Amino acid sequence: MNEFEQELTQRLDAIREQGLYRELRRINSPQLPHTQVEDATLLNFSSNDYLGLANDPLLKEAAIKGIQRYGAGSGASRLLCGSLAPHHDLEQAIAVFKGAEAALAFSSGYTAALGTICALLDAHDVIILDKGVHACIVDAARLCGAELRVFVHNDPDSLAKILRWADRRNTGLSGKRRPRTLIVTESVFSMEGDFAALRELVELKEKHGAWLMVDEAHATGLYGERRRGLAEEFGLAGQIEVQMGTLGKALGAAGGYICGSRTLMDYLVNRARSFIFSTAPVPAAAAAAAAAIQFVQSEEGQARRNQLWARVDQVKNGLIAAGFVLPPVRSAIIPLMMGDETRAVEAAAALREQGVFIPAIRYPTVARGQARLRLTVSAAHAAADVAQLVAALSNLKPGPEVPSRRA
Ligand SMILES: *Cc1c(COP(=O)(O)O)cnc(C)c1O
């Protein structure tokens, strides 16, 4: 073994010793409630395909039409010669759906966060994150070079304190332009399923003249009368400078988006490096996402969302009857806290043996010692699937292995 291989093998051993080793599992079927994982068929409670759209004929047909009309590849970056009609149609659809002036599509939510935050801020500025935000926002915050502060998860008092510090810091600075402060939060948190205190965040950012960016990755398609997201549910969409989301979760396709003012989109086309220096998404992805957005806005989309909430209620009632203590909010993401990393991995393995697939979520996705099973519910699940899930989880030993369960 050469030195390079030796070094990496040692690093991997250290990851294994901490119970943090990860590996890919080959899925031999589409995203379905009963998924072909390696050589077993498992009941899948791990997908973010909340509305069951990833394998919907509507999206598949739209993707096929997109390919037939515009080809398999997009040829270049949007600014070079890859700004195909399906991307423009998708952005128009996103803007109408979200009730925003304009939208811009990225190849993923990750690159949307990276490109947007780095376009808005540099070392002159301050960025303030909720402790629970997704890795793409943390990475963007580091990359942009702004002074980074983190507030206690969902604690507006903690944010207020940092904003007062930022005001003092920014007034003391001189330079080519006024230093800015950007607050970034998720609306529904990906690993907790809980809601950001958006009303308090909007009040605080207005009081301090800061900007607010809200990641609706786990809320788009699910919340609000028109299923625009949690900002709509709270009636606050018009007061948020930057809204982002993904097309790959409830919307069943792939890609990311930013929406807000036309000026913001014009600025990002000029300054978001992950948009400028990357090949445009394939026409199939844009066409599928646009079809999903049409679906979500329809009466059928509303029925599908209601179906999801019915399943979520069923799962929660079953688990509460089995002695689990669950968060009170209505969310498709239900965390079952395990604490120790190894315990979480063992619980996931025990569930797999009973034919149920729920992943163990560990550091660095969540903090060390806060490992959990992340259970996600889809509108595509049947009542019998929920019964099987509850039975399998009830067989997990209560006590220290399952702290979220009453002994
Ligand atoms: C998944 C996710 C993203 C990234 O979106 P992709 O389209 O998968 O790159 C961003 N933010 C949150 C909160 C997410 O859960």
The ligand as a Tripos MOL2 file, in Angstrom:
@<TRIPOS>MOLECULE
LIG
   15    15     1     0     0
SMALL
NO_CHARGES

@<TRIPOS>ATOM
      1 C1        -31.5900   19.1950    1.2680 C.3       1 LIG1
      2 C2        -31.4140   20.5660    1.7920 C.ar      1 LIG1
      3 C3        -30.7430   21.5440    1.0540 C.ar      1 LIG1
      4 C4        -30.0220   21.2290   -0.2200 C.3       1 LIG1
      5 O1        -30.8840   21.0440   -1.2640 O.3       1 LIG1
      6 P1        -30.4310   20.1150   -2.4820 P.3       1 LIG1
      7 O2        -31.3160   20.5000   -3.5740 O.co2     1 LIG1
      8 O3        -30.6160   18.7050   -2.0010 O.co2     1 LIG1
      9 O4        -28.9870   20.4190   -2.7340 O.co2     1 LIG1
     10 C5        -30.6950   22.8140    1.5490 C.ar      1 LIG1
     11 N1        -31.2590   23.1320    2.7250 N.ar      1 LIG1
     12 C6        -31.8850   22.2030    3.4780 C.ar      1 LIG1
     13 C7        -32.4810   22.6040    4.7740 C.3       1 LIG1
     14 C8        -31.9740   20.8950    3.0410 C.ar      1 LIG1
     15 O5        -32.5610   19.9780    3.7950 O.3       1 LIG1
@<TRIPOS>BOND
     1     1     2 1
     2     2     3 ar
     3     2    14 ar
     4     3     4 1
     5     3    10 ar
     6     4     5 1
     7     5     6 1
     8     6     7 2
     9     6     8 1
    10     6     9 1
    11    10    11 ar
    12    11    12 ar
    13    12    13 1
    14    12    14 ar
    15    14    15 1
@<TRIPOS>SUBSTRUCTURE
     1 LIG1         1 GROUP 0 **** ****
